[in-house]
């Protein structure tokens, strides 16, 4: 007798009728006594935004690497074949399973007799328990790690199942469920070769993202035309967070321009120099400006020494030379650890700092430690009448943001058009249709954290 298939799903919302999709699926296989035999889990690309990410914690960068349900379906069907399906709130999970299999042209009927719900069974085996998985596990003495992850919840549900079976394995409901599952058939699909589950954290780099740039590329002589790369860098650093999607775009732009890693690193040092020059135009370096320099350095694979060196070069200019100590106090202030953003940090409320977005032609050399010269240009700013678009489940209600945007003179828009100036996303790697359209048009997609600052400096008219 095959036993049980304990399943749990993480989804983009509560209803497949409202176009919600599966974003993660986990299956724990047990024998007829509830003892774990195997487990399996993968993220699923829902081909839309991820809904309440603060609940399930799945990143758009990770699911962008994951298979769609059409690819997952054959593997899942094989795991479920001949087994009793078990889930906590089984009606929720089976509703999504039917919808997803139907969407790929494989309508399935799930026999309710071949499906057990540990939430409903709690009324029999844990009479005092409420409905929630966490409290049921607590009352049953079952470990529940990784709440709101499909595998964590599936493991906990499997633990509940084993507890129930230990209390009364002679209850007729078990035999009835096994009998029903033996006659139920899942679609017999060929399992494609080369499939590998994608787990949370798949997009997290093992080194800095620049490691994806080949060192074997033919070098192009300096001065180089790096405008395209620098323009992308401007947009990527608008919120002081280079997202997974932006990293890929930057690497592609560098390879298209024939830039090797040493040349890109030279451009990054020049970019940091340009920020430092802007910050030091008034002969002062505020704490916010220091934090901003460290934030950018971390995103571009540099450290505190690079920040200090950038300030050193900027402080050697004619303005700083007029200060009593020649700017030595500013160089000292720039020293310290890279800010909290680091390689995987997210821009904060001061993400744009006082620094301008930069671009223009770059000049320098290809030697290690070389610094390209990057010219400054006006920072990104919104002007009255500009259209902005919001997408995803944000930390604040979207209506509040739209109300504040209108008060600042902006025009929140329901859809992305070529007139859209910026898309604000709950996750800058969002897979929503709005975010995908924005990237196709070259419109920046930035995190919610930067919106408040953008609203605080809306210009009457845009400076050309």
N, C-alpha and C positions, 0 to 999 in steps of 0.2 A: 504494500500500500504506500503510495508516494508521500503522504503527509500533508503539511500545510505550506502555503506561500503567504507570508505576512508582508503586506505592502503598505507603503506610505508615499504620498505625493506632496510636493510643494508646488503651488500654482500661483498664477498672476492675480487671482481674485477668486470669487466664490461661485461663479456661474459660467459654465461653458456656453450658455445661451447668450451671455453678454460678451462673447468672444474671448473669455479667459482661457488660458492654456496651461498645460503642465510645464514646469520649469525644472523639476527634479523628481526622479523616481527611484525608490529603493525597494528591494525584495530580500527578505530573510527567509530562507528555506529551513523547515524543521521536520523532524520525523513525527510519527503519530503521537509521541509522548511530549512533543513540544521542544525537544532538544535541537539546538541549532546545528544544521548541517553545512550551510553555505550562506553567503550574502553577496549582494550585487547592488551597485548604485551608479547612476550617471546623471549628470545635468542634461537637460534637454533644451535646445534652442527653440523658444516659443514664437520666434519671428514677430515679436511685438515687444512693447515695454514690459518691465517685470512687475509692475504694480507696487504693492507696499514692501519695498526692499528692507525697510527698517524692521519688518516682522521676520521674513525668511532669510535675510542676510545674503542673498545671492547677488553677485555682481554681473553687470551686463558684459564686462570684459570676459568673464569666465564662460558665460553661455554662448558668447560669440564663437567660441572654439568647440562648442558641443554639437552633437548630431541633432537633427530634427527628429520628431516622433516617427516619421516615416522610416528612418533608419533604425530607430530603437525598437519599433514594433515587433520584428521577427524574434529578437532576443527576448523581449518581454513575454511574448506568447509562448515561447519554448519553456521559460521558467514557470509559467502558470499552468501549463498543460497537465491535467490529471490531478491537480492539487486543490485543496480547499483554500479559497481566498480568505484571508483574515485581515481586518483593518480596524482602526479605532475611528468610529463614525464612517462605517463602510459605505453608506449610501452616497457620501460625498466623493469618495475615491472611485467607486464603480461608475458614478455618473460621468466623471471626467474620463475614465478609461473608455467607456462606450463612445463618448464624443470624439476622442482622439483617434480611436480605431476607425470610427465612421468617417472621419475627415480624410483619412488616407485610403478610403474605399474598401474598408474591411469591417462592415457592420457586425458587431458581436452582441449576443444576448447573454447576460450573466445570470445564471440561475440563482435566485435568492436563497435557495436551499443549500447551494454549494458555496455560500459566502457567509462568514461569521463576523459579527461586530463586537469587539471587546467592550465598547462603550455600552451597548445594550446588555451584554452578558454581565456587566458589573451589577445590574439589578439582581442577578441570581447569586453571583459569587462574592460580590462586595456590596451588600445591601445598603450600607450607609454612604457609599461613594457618590459624589457628584459626577458630572459627565466628563470633565477634563482628564486628559491623559496623565498629566503630571500628578494630580491628586490621587488618581487610581493607582498609579505606580507607588506613590508614597504609602498608601494604605496596604498595598500588597507586598511592600518591601522590595520592589523592583527598582534597579538602578535606571535612571533616566538622564543620560548625558546627551548633549547635542540637541536640545529642544529646538523645534522649528527647522531642523534639518531632516531630510527624508530618511537618511540612514539612522540617525539618532532616534527618531520617533518609531521607525520600523523595529529597531532593536528593543525599544521599550515595550512596544506592543507585543512582540514575540515573548518577552518576559512575562507579560500579563497572561498571555495564552498558556504558557507553561504553568503558571500559578493556578489558573483555572482548572487545567487538566489534573494537576496534583491534588486539588480539592475533591474532584469527582470525575474520574476518567470513564466512569460507566454511564454517565448521562446519555440518554438516547440521541441527543442532538449531535454528538460527535459522529456516531455511525451514520446518521441520516445525511450529514454534510459530506462524508466520504463517499457514500453511495451516489449522491447527486453529482459530485465532481467527477466520478468515474465515467459518467455518461455525457458530460459536457465537453465540447471540443472547441479549442481555440484555432484560429487560422493557421494552417500548415504552410508557413512561409520559409523560403530559403534564406538562411542567415548569411549575409554578405561577408566576404573575407575582409580582414584588416580592420574590423571594428574594435575600438578600444573605448571603454567608458571614460568620460571626462568628469573629473571631480572638482570640488571647490578649490580655488587657489591655482587653477591651471594656468591662469594668465600672469601669475606672479613671477617676475623674472628671477632667475637664479643668480644673475649678475646685473649690471646696469643695462638698460635697454640698448645702449650703443653697442653692446656685444653682438647684436644682430647685424651690425655693419661689417662687411667683409674687409679684412686688411689686405686682401689680394687684389683689390680693384686697381686698375691702372690709375696712376696719379695724374691729375690735370695741373698744369702749371698755374701758379698764382701770378697776377691777380685773377681770381675766379669770378664768374658771374653766379653768385650765390643768392640772388634776389628771391628766387622762388622758395628756396629752403628757408631763408630768413623770414619771408612773408608767412610761411606756415608756422614758423616758430613764434612769431608775433601772436597769431591766433591761439596756438597751443598754450602759451603762457599768459593768456588774458586772465585766467583765473588762478594762475600760478600752480597749475596741476597738469602735467602732460599725461593725458589719459592713454589707455591701452590702444585705442583707435588712433589717437594722434601720434603715438610712437611709431606705429606702422606706417602712417602717412609720411612722417619725417624720414624714416629709413628709406622709403621708396623714393622720396624726392632727392635724398643724398645720392642714392645709387644711380638715379636717372641723370644727375649732374656729374657723375663720375667722381664723386668725392669719397676719399678713403676716410677711415676713422680718425687718423691724425689731423686731417684737414677739418673735419667736422668739430673735433675737440678744439682746434684753433679758432674756429668760428664761435664756438660757445664761450671761450675765454674773451674774445672780442665783444661778444654780446654783454657779458658781465661787466666788462670795462665801460661800455656805453652806459649801462645802468648806473654805474658808480659815478661817471662824469655828471650825469643828470642830477644824481642825489647830492653832489658836492658843489653844484653851481652857486649855492648861497654860502659856501664856506662852512656849512654845518652838516652833521650826519646824525639824524635823529634815530631813536631806538627803532621806530617803525621802518626807517630806511635800511638800517642794519639787518633787521629781521627779513625784509624783502630780499636783500642781496643773498642772504643765506638760503632763503626759500628757493630762489631761482637756481643758485649753485647746486643745491641738492637735486633738483629736478633734472639738471643737465650733467650730472655725474661729477660734480666738483665738490670740494670740501672747504673747510674754514681757511686753509692756507691759500686757496684760490681767491677767496673773498678778500683776504688781507692783501694779496698781490694786486688785485684789481683796484683796491682803494689806494695802494701805494702808487700805482701808475697814474691814477686820477689825481692824487694829491701832489704829483710832481708837476702839475700844470701851472700856468701863470697865475691863476686866481689864488691857488693854495700857497704859492710861494710868498704871497704878501702877508700871510699870517705870522704871528710872532714865533711860533715853533715850526713853521714850514709845513704845518698839517700833520705833525707827528702824533698829536692826540687823536686825530681821526683814524690814522692807521692802526693805532692801538685799540680803538673802539671797535674796529672791524674784526679783530681777532676773536676767536671763540668757536664753539661747536656749531655745526650746521643746524639750522632751525628744524622744528618738529616735522616739517613736511617730508624731507628726505626724498627718496626715490618713489615711495608709494604714498606720500602725504597728500592731503587735499587742501586746496587753497582756503584761507579763512576770510574773515570780514575785511582784512587789510590786504587782500590778495593783490590788488592793483598797485598798492603803495603809492608813493609819489613819483614812481618811475614811469618813463614813457615806453611805449612799444617801439621797437627798433627795427631797422631794416636797411636796405641799401647795399651797394657793392661792398665787397670785403677784399682786403689786401693783407698779405702777410707771407708766411713761408710754410713749408710742409714739415719742418723739423719738429721733433717732439718738444712740447713746451712753447711752440710758436703761438703768437697772438695775432689774429686777424684784426684789421681795423674795421669796425662796424659803425656806420654813421647813424645818428639818432634821427627819428622822425616823430611827428605828433602821436601822442598816446591815443588809444581807442577810447572813444566817448560817444554817447548817444545824444541826439538832438531832439528837440520837441517835434512830435509828429512821426518819429521813427517807429516802425512796426517791430514788435518783439513777439516771440512765441514761447509758451511754456509747455513742457511735456513731462509726464511721469507723476508719480505720487510723491509730492514734496513734503518737507517737514512742517511747512505751514500751508493752510488751505490755499489752493490756487486763486480763489476769489479774493483773498486778502492781497496777494501779490498783484493781481490785476488792478485792484482798486488803487494801490499805491502807485502803480505804473501810470495809470490815468492821471492821478493827482500830480505826477511829475511831468505830464505833458506827452507821455508816450502812448502808443496805440497797440494794446495787446490784441493779437490776431489769432483766430482759431486754426489757421493753416499756414504752412510755410510757402512763401512765394519768393520770387527773385528780389522783391523789395524788402524782405525780412533782413533786419540788421544783425540779430543775434537770437539764438535759441537757448533758453534756460532749461536745463534738464535736471531731474532728480539724480540721474547718474550720467556723467558726461560721455559714457560709452553706450548710452541708450540705443536699443534696437527699434525704437518706435518709428513709425512711418515719417513722423515729423523730423526726427533726428537724421534718418537716412536721406531724406530729401535735402535737408540743410547741408549735409556733407557733399552731396552731389552738386549743389550750387556754390560750394565754397564758403558757406556761412558758418561762423563759429558756433560750436555747441559747448556751452560752459556750465559749470556746476551752480546750483542754487546759492551757494555761499557767497558768490560775487555780486548777486543781483542788488543787494542793498546798497553797495558802494556805487554801482552803475547808476542807480536811481538818484543818488546824492549829488551827482555831478552832470546832470543833463544840461546840455548847452542850448541856448536859444536857437542858434543855427549852427550847422556843422561847419567846422573849419576845413576847408579844402586844401 
